[in-house]
Amino acid sequence: GGWLDGMRAGGGTPLRKYREILPRRGPAALEQDLTASDSVEPENQPKSHEWAVGFNTGVNTVKGRLMKAKQEGAGEGLRRELDRPFDSTEGRQEP
């Protein structure tokens, strides 16, 4: 589990979390969570230092995309961004 695996995990984890927060608690709760530095934790122990660095990169990428979407379109922009996959591997079946 290297950097790229960590980044993919770091991108997927907050998307799943925020996809649950938005309909349950609304845009204000999502925005508050986006600004918290420790709001997204790995679901498993980091596999290596490189994996942990990649995970944080993925989390920060998602948070950045969502903050930009919020500025551009408030709640609707957030919904649109949450509907987008983190990368082309999201939702793909493993062989």
Order of alpha helices (4+ residues) and beta strands (2+ residues): alpha-alpha-alpha
